[in-house]
Every structure is written in structure tokens, then in C-alpha cells.
Amino acid sequence: MAAPCPLVLRRLQLNPAVVSVPRITTVVDGTGLAIHLLVAGAVPGLWLTSPP
């Protein structure tokens, strides 16, 4: 899916590097948010356990 994007953008006279920056930023932000939520969901369970 991502492989033909630079070819299509070049045909449209657009710089693929400039156009792909928002997409990369969105993926990085989404990944960071998912990791943050996974850790935030796991930490309260760790604090509620009593030591043996």
C-alpha cells in the first residue's frame, strides 16, 4: 500500500518527502499514545497487588 505512494506523488509533481511527513508524525503519535495507554492500564494492577 505504501510502496506506490512516492510514484503517484512524483507523477502529481509533489515532493514525496514533504507529503509523507504528516503521515509519519501521525503514526509516531498514535504509537506513543497506544504505548502510554497500555502502560497506564497495567500500572494500577501492579500497585494493587500485596507483597507475599
C-alpha positions in Angstrom: 0.0 0.0 0.0 2.8 2.5 0.9 5.1 1.5 -2.0 3.2 3.2 -4.8 2.7 6.4 -2.9 6.1 8.0 -3.9 5.5 7.1 -7.5 2.0 8.6 -7.5 3.2 11.7 -5.8 6.0 12.2 -8.2 3.5 12.0 -11.1 1.5 14.7 -9.4 4.6 16.9 -9.2 4.7 16.7 -5.4 7.7 16.0 -3.3 7.2 12.6 -1.6 9.4 13.6 1.4 7.3 16.7 2.2 4.0 14.9 1.8 4.9 11.9 3.9 6.0 13.9 7.0 2.4 14.4 8.3 1.7 10.7 7.8 4.9 9.7 9.7 4.1 12.1 12.5 0.6 10.7 12.8 1.9 7.1 13.1 4.5 8.0 15.7 2.0 10.0 17.8 -0.5 7.1 17.5 2.1 4.6 18.6 3.2 6.7 21.5 -0.4 7.2 22.6 -1.1 3.4 22.4 2.0 2.6 24.5 1.1 5.3 27.0 -2.4 3.8 27.4 -1.1 0.3 27.7 1.3 1.2 30.4 -1.3 3.4 32.2 -3.7 0.4 32.2 -1.1 -2.0 33.5 0.4 0.1 36.3 -2.6 0.3 38.7 -2.8 -3.5 38.6 0.8 -3.7 39.8 0.2 -1.2 42.7 -2.9 -3.1 44.0 -1.1 -6.4 44.5 0.0 -7.1 48.0 3.5 -8.5 48.7 3.8 -12.2 49.6 
